[in-house]
Amino acid sequence: MKVLITAGPTRVQIDDIRYVSTVFSGQTGYDIAKHFAENGAKVTLLLGPGNVIRERINNLKIVDFVYFEDLQKELSAQFKKNKFDVFIHTAAVADYLPEKIVTGKIPSGKSGFTIKFKKAPKLIEECKAISSPKTVFVQFKLESNVSKTSLLERANVSLKKNLADYVVANDFADLTYNQKLRFIADKNGQLLKICKTQKELNRELYSLLA
């Protein structure tokens, strides 16, 4: 099984030295990639600038990226030269990009300044357009401080919009990394599994996709 996984944040530049990012480390995607590789899958992991502690793992190739544009270009390159059986998109991709990146450094003496953002292209939609029709797409949907019902509804809407096959939904405010509830649903809106730990999520995804 040939698998492509994304993980970690995508930085968005404001000027030559400043950027906007998220709090995510890439640990979820890394742990999934590790589990798949250790069970025999050939895994390529596109990993953003988080704080994951890496190990040498057979069958796991890590490609680093920093900015949104880096991930966009790498995804295009990967799908054009490979036929993946599975694509697992866990990366915390920026939803908005600055309309203009300032050349140089914004002066620190300003009393304030305004940055205008525009909607970023959806990378999962771009991948769907160039991937093999047989590639199974798994997307992640994160919300914060919402009810379980609302979380699953939003995840289902996102899944249908992106034409993905499965979605993993979770709430940022829900407990800690290793105890967070993660809900796996299919493209018909059916809830398949509720995973209470990261290890359980790794196992259930592998069992579902292998």
N, C-alpha and C positions, 0 to 999 in steps of 0.2 A: 504494500500500500504506500502510495506516494502522497505526502501531506505537506501543505503550506500553511504556516501559522504566523499571525502577526501579534505583536505584544508591545506594551509600553506606551509612553506618551509621544505625541508628535508636537514638537516645538513650532511656534509661529513667530517669526522675527518681527520686531517693531523697528529697531535700528541695528546698527552694526554690532552692538553689544547686549541688547536687551531682547527678551522674548517672552511670550505668553505660553504657559503649559498647564498641565494638570498634575494632580498629586500622585498619580498611579506609577507603580514601579515596573510593571511588566511581569510580575511574579506569577500571575494566573496563567498567562500564555506560556511562560517558560515551564511551569510545572506540567501543563498539558503536553507540551512538546517532549519533555523528558519521559513522561509515561508512555507516550506513543512510540518513541524511539526505543525505549527499553523493552517494548513488546514486539519489536521487529519492523515497525514502520520506518520508511525513509523520510526523514523530516527536515524541512527547511524552515528555520525560524527567523523572521524579520523582527529585530529587537530594537526598540527605541531606547533613549538615554535614561533608563531608570537606575535602580540600585540592586539588580539581581546578582547573586553570587553564582558564578558559572562553574560547571564541572565538565570534565572531558567525558562525553557520552557517545558511544558508537551510534551510527545512523543519524546523528543530529548535526546539522550544519547551521551555524548562526551567521546571519548577515546583519550588520549594524546599520541603523539609520538615525538621523537626528531631527530633521525638519519634515514638515508635512510633504513638501515637494520631493524630498528624498524617498519617502515611502511610496508616494504616487509613482515615481519613475521606476522604483525597484519592483513594485507589483506588476507594472506593465511588462517589464523585462522578464520576470519570472513566468508569467502566464503565456508570453509569446514564445518562449523557448522550452516550456515544459507542459506536460499533460498531467495535472494533479487529480488524484482520486477524491481528495478532500481539501477544502479550504476552511480554516477556522480563524475567524476574524475577531480577535480579542482586543486589539490595539485601541487605546483611547484617542481616537482621531479627532482633530480639531473640527468644530462645526463652522467656525468663522475664521476668515483671513483678513488682515488689514488691507484696506484699499490701496495703501501706499506704504512701502518700507522706506524709512528715512535713511538717506545715505549719511554715514558718519554717526555721530552721537547726539541725541537730543540733549540740549544744555540742561545741566542739573539745577541751574538757578531759576528756572521758570516757576511761577507760582502755581501753574497747572497747565495741562494741555489735553487735547481731545484726540482720540484715535477713532477713525471710522472703520468699521468692519463690514465685510461682505460675506454672503453665504459661501461656504466652501463646497466644492464638488463632492459628491458621495463616492468614496473610493470603492465601496462594495458594488455599486452600480456599474462603475467602469470595469471592474474585474469580471462581473457577470457577462458583460458585452464581449469580452475577448477570451473567456475561458472555454474549456471543452464543455459541451452540453451534458456530459456525464459527471462533471465535477460536483460533488455534494458541498453545498455552502452552509456553514454554521456561523451565525452572527451572535454577538452579545449585545444586550440592551440593559443599560444601567439607568436607574432613576434614584431619587433620594427622597426619603420621608413620604412615601406614598403607600396606600393600602395594597395588599396582595392582589386584589381584584383589579385595581388601577394599573399596577405593574404589569400584570399579564395582558390586560387590554392593550396597553401601549406597546408591549413587546410584539403582540400579534399584528398590530397595525404596521409596525416597522418591518416585520418579517415579510408581510404581503407586499409592501411597497418595494422592498429590495429583492423580492423573488427568491429569498433564501429557503433552504429546506428545513432548517432547525434554528431555534433561537434559545439562548441561555439568558434568562432574566434574573437580575438581582438588584437589591436596594443598597446603596452606599451606606445608609445609616443603620443597616442591619448587623449588629454584633461586630465581631472581628473577622479578620481574613480567614482563619481556619474554622470558624463556626458559622459563617454567613450562609444563609439559605440561598440556593441557586435552583431555579426552575427551568427544566428543559421541556420545550413544546415543539410540535411539528407544524408544518405549513397549513394543516387543517385546523389549527388552533387547539389541538388536543394536548393536554398536559401529560407528559410521559413520565417524568421523574422529578422528585424533590430531593436535592442533594444537600446534606447538612454540613459536609466538609469538602475541602478542596480535593482530597484523595478520592472521595466518593464521586465527585464530579469527573475526575480523570478517568476512573474506572467505567463510569456509565457512558461517557462519550466514546471511549474506545470500544466498549461492547456494542454500542449503537452503530458505529461507523465501520468497524473492522469487517 
